Amino acid sequence: MARKDGELLQGTLGLVIMKALLHEEMHGYAIARYLEAVTDDVLRIEEGSLYPALRRLEDRGWVQSRWAISDTNRRARFYALTRAGKTQLRAEATTWQAFSRAITVVLRTEPAVI
């Protein structure tokens, strides 16, 4: 059975979260909106997936968090990529790009999918 559009392959959620945090810290809602915006709403991350993923990244030392006041004047937890997270992001991105290229080659090889 085909997967629903927008479902992430296992293990990619952490990768895209770390990429979102590469240049600035963000709170969870901003991370989800950023991913929706840059993917034209293809990736829609629900709270039930986002916050456990952020916790796993934090437990691994790839993300750190702090409480602060958001632009909407609410208390929110802001997440930032750590040095170890940047190293991990680089490694995972390299692996993902090689995997993606390989899948693209398979899909473009005859007989082509129409």
MDAnalysis code that builds the backbone (N, CA, C; Angstrom):
import MDAnalysis as mda
import numpy as np

u = mda.Universe.empty(342, n_residues=114, atom_resindex=np.repeat(np.arange(114), 3), trajectory=True)
u.add_TopologyAttr("name", ["N", "CA", "C"] * 114)
u.add_TopologyAttr("resid", np.arange(1, 115))
u.add_TopologyAttr("resname", ["MET", "ALA", "ARG", "LYS", "ASP", "GLY", "GLU", "LEU", "LEU", "GLN", "GLY", "THR", "LEU", "GLY", "LEU", "VAL", "ILE", "MET", "LYS", "ALA", "LEU", "LEU", "HIS", "GLU", "GLU", "MET", "HIS", "GLY", "TYR", "ALA", "ILE", "ALA", "ARG", "TYR", "LEU", "GLU", "ALA", "VAL", "THR", "ASP", "ASP", "VAL", "LEU", "ARG", "ILE", "GLU", "GLU", "GLY", "SER", "LEU", "TYR", "PRO", "ALA", "LEU", "ARG", "ARG", "LEU", "GLU", "ASP", "ARG", "GLY", "TRP", "VAL", "GLN", "SER", "ARG", "TRP", "ALA", "ILE", "SER", "ASP", "THR", "ASN", "ARG", "ARG", "ALA", "ARG", "PHE", "TYR", "ALA", "LEU", "THR", "ARG", "ALA", "GLY", "LYS", "THR", "GLN", "LEU", "ARG", "ALA", "GLU", "ALA", "THR", "THR", "TRP", "GLN", "ALA", "PHE", "SER", "ARG", "ALA", "ILE", "THR", "VAL", "VAL", "LEU", "ARG", "THR", "GLU", "PRO", "ALA", "VAL", "ILE"])
u.atoms.positions = np.array([
    [0.844, -1.179, 0.000],
    [0.000, 0.000, 0.000],
    [0.888, 1.241, 0.000],
    [0.532, 2.253, -0.755],
    [1.308, 3.485, -0.863],
    [1.199, 4.293, 0.428],
    [2.247, 5.029, 0.724],
    [2.250, 5.914, 1.890],
    [1.491, 7.182, 1.548],
    [0.920, 7.825, 2.566],
    [0.249, 9.100, 2.357],
    [1.277, 10.167, 2.032],
    [0.903, 11.136, 1.185],
    [1.785, 12.259, 0.889],
    [2.158, 12.954, 2.189],
    [3.424, 13.362, 2.281],
    [3.882, 14.117, 3.440],
    [4.409, 13.268, 4.573],
    [4.212, 11.952, 4.527],
    [4.773, 11.123, 5.584],
    [6.286, 11.100, 5.447],
    [6.961, 11.197, 6.561],
    [8.413, 11.173, 6.542],
    [8.924, 9.752, 6.667],
    [9.957, 9.439, 5.929],
    [10.614, 8.166, 6.136],
    [11.210, 8.154, 7.528],
    [11.232, 7.000, 8.131],
    [11.747, 6.877, 9.478],
    [13.155, 7.453, 9.561],
    [13.396, 8.277, 10.564],
    [14.722, 8.839, 10.781],
    [14.959, 10.183, 10.126],
    [14.066, 10.627, 9.262],
    [14.308, 11.901, 8.580],
    [13.785, 13.099, 9.359],
    [12.893, 12.887, 10.298],
    [12.339, 14.006, 11.054],
    [13.444, 14.760, 11.802],
    [14.316, 14.024, 12.452],
    [15.431, 14.672, 13.160],
    [16.305, 15.473, 12.221],
    [16.544, 14.934, 11.045],
    [17.367, 15.613, 10.042],
    [16.761, 16.956, 9.653],
    [15.478, 16.986, 9.326],
    [14.870, 18.237, 8.895],
    [14.717, 19.235, 10.038],
    [14.522, 18.742, 11.253],
    [14.484, 19.636, 12.413],
    [15.847, 20.281, 12.609],
    [16.910, 19.481, 12.562],
    [18.254, 20.043, 12.733],
    [18.567, 21.057, 11.646],
    [18.146, 20.778, 10.417],
    [18.368, 21.728, 9.326],
    [17.634, 23.037, 9.608],
    [16.409, 22.947, 10.119],
    [15.636, 24.153, 10.442],
    [16.350, 25.000, 11.488],
    [17.076, 24.354, 12.390],
    [17.752, 25.061, 13.480],
    [19.178, 25.474, 13.142],
    [19.613, 25.218, 11.928],
    [21.014, 25.464, 11.571],
    [21.457, 26.905, 11.784],
    [20.626, 27.869, 11.436],
    [21.063, 29.264, 11.497],
    [20.470, 30.084, 12.632],
    [19.418, 29.581, 13.263],
    [18.840, 30.324, 14.377],
    [18.016, 29.409, 15.267],
    [17.910, 29.798, 16.532],
    [17.069, 29.032, 17.431],
    [15.612, 29.343, 17.140],
    [14.767, 28.357, 17.405],
    [13.321, 28.511, 17.169],
    [12.552, 27.730, 18.216],
    [11.320, 28.155, 18.442],
    [10.429, 27.347, 19.275],
    [9.742, 26.323, 18.381],
    [9.100, 25.345, 18.979],
    [8.528, 24.236, 18.222],
    [7.553, 24.653, 17.143],
    [6.652, 25.565, 17.467],
    [5.666, 26.008, 16.485],
    [6.367, 26.635, 15.279],
    [7.399, 27.428, 15.518],
    [8.136, 28.066, 14.423],
    [8.856, 27.032, 13.561],
    [9.367, 25.981, 14.182],
    [10.024, 24.909, 13.417],
    [9.015, 24.269, 12.464],
    [7.847, 23.924, 12.987],
    [6.813, 23.290, 12.159],
    [6.385, 24.209, 11.020],
    [6.172, 25.492, 11.299],
    [5.759, 26.434, 10.254],
    [6.868, 26.632, 9.229],
    [8.122, 26.671, 9.670],
    [9.254, 26.802, 8.753],
    [9.285, 25.628, 7.771],
    [9.150, 24.411, 8.290],
    [9.192, 23.225, 7.431],
    [8.028, 23.203, 6.452],
    [6.862, 23.641, 6.889],
    [5.731, 23.742, 5.970],
    [6.011, 24.771, 4.881],
    [6.551, 25.912, 5.266],
    [6.797, 26.999, 4.312],
    [7.831, 26.608, 3.257],
    [8.960, 26.035, 3.688],
    [10.020, 25.733, 2.719],
    [9.691, 24.535, 1.835],
    [8.696, 23.737, 2.224],
    [8.316, 22.574, 1.414],
    [6.956, 22.760, 0.748],
    [6.464, 23.992, 0.703],
    [5.141, 24.262, 0.122],
    [4.078, 23.337, 0.707],
    [4.098, 23.188, 2.011],
    [3.120, 22.390, 2.770],
    [3.181, 20.887, 2.518],
    [4.253, 20.400, 1.904],
    [4.392, 18.951, 1.720],
    [4.699, 18.294, 3.062],
    [5.575, 18.916, 3.858],
    [5.892, 18.384, 5.185],
    [5.062, 19.126, 6.224],
    [4.165, 18.406, 6.837],
    [3.356, 18.960, 7.930],
    [3.661, 18.129, 9.169],
    [4.345, 18.742, 10.091],
    [4.783, 18.036, 11.290],
    [3.801, 18.331, 12.420],
    [3.176, 17.306, 12.925],
    [2.224, 17.442, 14.024],
    [2.965, 17.501, 15.356],
    [2.346, 18.143, 16.337],
    [2.951, 18.270, 17.666],
    [3.317, 16.911, 18.248],
    [2.479, 15.919, 18.007],
    [2.709, 14.586, 18.546],
    [3.957, 13.917, 18.003],
    [4.466, 14.405, 16.883],
    [5.725, 13.904, 16.323],
    [6.875, 14.860, 16.614],
    [6.591, 16.161, 16.537],
    [7.642, 17.171, 16.669],
    [8.293, 17.165, 18.047],
    [7.502, 17.256, 19.094],
    [8.081, 17.411, 20.424],
    [8.826, 16.168, 20.916],
    [8.331, 14.959, 20.659],
    [9.155, 13.791, 21.009],
    [10.468, 13.754, 20.218],
    [10.435, 14.188, 18.952],
    [11.667, 14.221, 18.145],
    [12.644, 15.244, 18.723],
    [12.138, 16.409, 19.111],
    [13.006, 17.417, 19.734],
    [13.619, 16.882, 21.024],
    [12.834, 16.150, 21.797],
    [13.337, 15.566, 23.050],
    [14.441, 14.547, 22.755],
    [14.247, 13.713, 21.729],
    [15.279, 12.730, 21.358],
    [16.559, 13.437, 20.925],
    [16.421, 14.491, 20.133],
    [17.602, 15.241, 19.692],
    [18.312, 15.876, 20.876],
    [17.540, 16.381, 21.818],
    [18.125, 16.983, 23.020],
    [18.815, 15.918, 23.879],
    [18.192, 14.768, 24.025],
    [18.787, 13.670, 24.799],
    [20.115, 13.208, 24.199],
    [20.245, 13.308, 22.890],
    [21.476, 12.906, 22.204],
    [22.528, 14.010, 22.199],
    [22.158, 15.195, 22.679],
    [23.109, 16.301, 22.740],
    [23.236, 17.076, 21.440],
    [22.327, 16.867, 20.514],
    [22.393, 17.542, 19.214],
    [21.616, 18.847, 19.204],
    [20.715, 19.005, 20.165],
    [19.903, 20.212, 20.308],
    [19.903, 20.575, 21.793],
    [19.889, 21.871, 22.061],
    [19.718, 22.332, 23.438],
    [18.511, 23.261, 23.477],
    [17.922, 23.418, 24.658],
    [16.728, 24.254, 24.751],
    [16.818, 25.204, 25.929],
    [16.012, 26.249, 25.837],
    [15.893, 27.215, 26.925],
    [14.502, 27.827, 26.862],
    [13.999, 28.264, 28.002],
    [12.711, 28.935, 28.053],
    [12.916, 30.423, 27.802],
    [12.037, 31.017, 26.996],
    [12.089, 32.449, 26.699],
    [10.693, 32.906, 26.277],
    [10.573, 34.194, 26.019],
    [9.309, 34.776, 25.583],
    [9.319, 34.870, 24.060],
    [8.247, 34.378, 23.429],
    [8.136, 34.373, 21.966],
    [7.698, 35.749, 21.467],
    [7.652, 35.873, 20.138],
    [7.200, 37.114, 19.504],
    [5.760, 37.448, 19.867],
    [4.989, 36.438, 20.211],
    [3.590, 36.651, 20.587],
    [3.432, 36.854, 22.088],
    [4.558, 37.097, 22.752],
    [4.592, 37.404, 24.186],
    [4.159, 36.230, 25.061],
    [4.452, 35.021, 24.588],
    [4.147, 33.812, 25.355],
    [5.438, 33.119, 25.739],
    [5.413, 32.428, 26.846],
    [6.556, 31.639, 27.279],
    [6.648, 30.411, 26.392],
    [7.831, 30.182, 25.816],
    [8.010, 29.049, 24.907],
    [9.412, 28.487, 25.081],
    [9.557, 27.224, 24.758],
    [10.869, 26.592, 24.781],
    [11.501, 26.786, 23.408],
    [12.685, 27.389, 23.400],
    [13.426, 27.631, 22.168],
    [14.533, 26.593, 22.051],
    [14.718, 26.096, 20.832],
    [15.684, 25.042, 20.562],
    [16.791, 25.588, 19.665],
    [18.019, 25.132, 19.935],
    [19.174, 25.540, 19.128],
    [20.025, 24.315, 18.850],
    [20.655, 24.316, 17.698],
    [21.541, 23.226, 17.301],
    [22.869, 23.377, 18.036],
    [23.377, 22.297, 18.592],
    [24.672, 22.321, 19.272],
    [25.793, 22.050, 18.262],
    [27.011, 22.182, 18.699],
    [28.152, 21.856, 17.837],
    [28.083, 20.390, 17.404],
    [27.768, 19.509, 18.353],
    [27.623, 18.086, 18.021],
    [26.467, 17.884, 17.038],
    [25.415, 18.683, 17.179],
    [24.280, 18.606, 16.265],
    [24.665, 19.016, 14.853],
    [25.511, 20.030, 14.735],
    [25.971, 20.453, 13.408],
    [26.788, 19.349, 12.743],
    [27.619, 18.681, 13.525],
    [28.402, 17.565, 12.998],
    [27.475, 16.438, 12.558],
    [26.483, 16.131, 13.380],
    [25.516, 15.080, 13.059],
    [24.699, 15.449, 11.831],
    [24.280, 16.693, 11.740],
    [23.516, 17.154, 10.580],
    [24.316, 16.966, 9.301],
    [25.577, 17.333, 9.329],
    [26.441, 17.180, 8.151],
    [26.512, 15.717, 7.736],
    [26.710, 14.828, 8.697],
    [26.819, 13.391, 8.404],
    [25.502, 12.835, 7.867],
    [24.396, 13.177, 8.516],
    [23.101, 12.655, 8.076],
    [22.702, 13.224, 6.719],
    [23.004, 14.499, 6.475],
    [22.660, 15.116, 5.190],
    [23.427, 14.444, 4.058],
    [24.694, 14.143, 4.286],
    [25.506, 13.460, 3.275],
    [24.916, 12.091, 2.953],
    [24.557, 11.350, 3.985],
    [23.958, 10.032, 3.800],
    [22.620, 10.143, 3.079],
    [21.778, 11.083, 3.509],
    [20.466, 11.247, 2.902],
    [20.583, 11.641, 1.432],
    [21.499, 12.531, 1.096],
    [21.652, 12.959, -0.296],
    [22.114, 11.799, -1.184],
    [23.015, 10.966, -0.682],
    [23.453, 9.791, -1.456],
    [22.285, 8.829, -1.649],
    [21.511, 8.607, -0.612],
    [20.341, 7.734, -0.684],
    [19.325, 8.290, -1.682],
    [19.073, 9.575, -1.608],
    [18.119, 10.236, -2.494],
    [18.549, 10.130, -3.959],
    [19.843, 10.332, -4.223],
    [20.348, 10.188, -5.591],
    [20.146, 8.760, -6.096],
    [20.402, 7.787, -5.239],
    [20.244, 6.387, -5.635],
    [18.787, 6.068, -5.955],
    [17.862, 6.538, -5.148],
    [16.439, 6.305, -5.399],
    [16.021, 6.980, -6.698],
    [16.516, 8.192, -6.938],
    [16.196, 8.905, -8.180],
    [16.678, 8.126, -9.391],
    [17.867, 7.550, -9.316],
    [18.387, 6.739, -10.428],
    [17.469, 5.555, -10.677],
    [17.046, 4.884, -9.635],
    [16.150, 3.736, -9.795],
    [14.844, 4.170, -10.451],
    [14.269, 5.275, -9.989],
    [12.992, 5.730, -10.530],
    [13.092, 6.187, -11.984],
    [14.251, 6.645, -12.404],
    [14.424, 7.118, -13.785],
    [14.881, 6.021, -14.746],
    [15.229, 4.868, -14.214],
    [15.701, 3.768, -15.035],
    [14.505, 3.056, -15.679],
    [14.668, 2.683, -16.953],
    [13.587, 1.982, -17.667],
    [13.336, 0.636, -17.003],
    [12.149, 0.154, -16.915],
    [10.961, 0.853, -17.388],
    [10.608, 1.989, -16.425],
    [10.377, 3.156, -16.973],
    [10.067, 4.342, -16.185],
    [8.634, 4.281, -15.667],
    [8.436, 4.881, -14.507],
    [7.095, 5.003, -13.936],
    [6.427, 6.189, -14.600],
    [5.215, 6.006, -15.039],
    [4.488, 7.096, -15.720],
    [3.547, 7.756, -14.763],
])
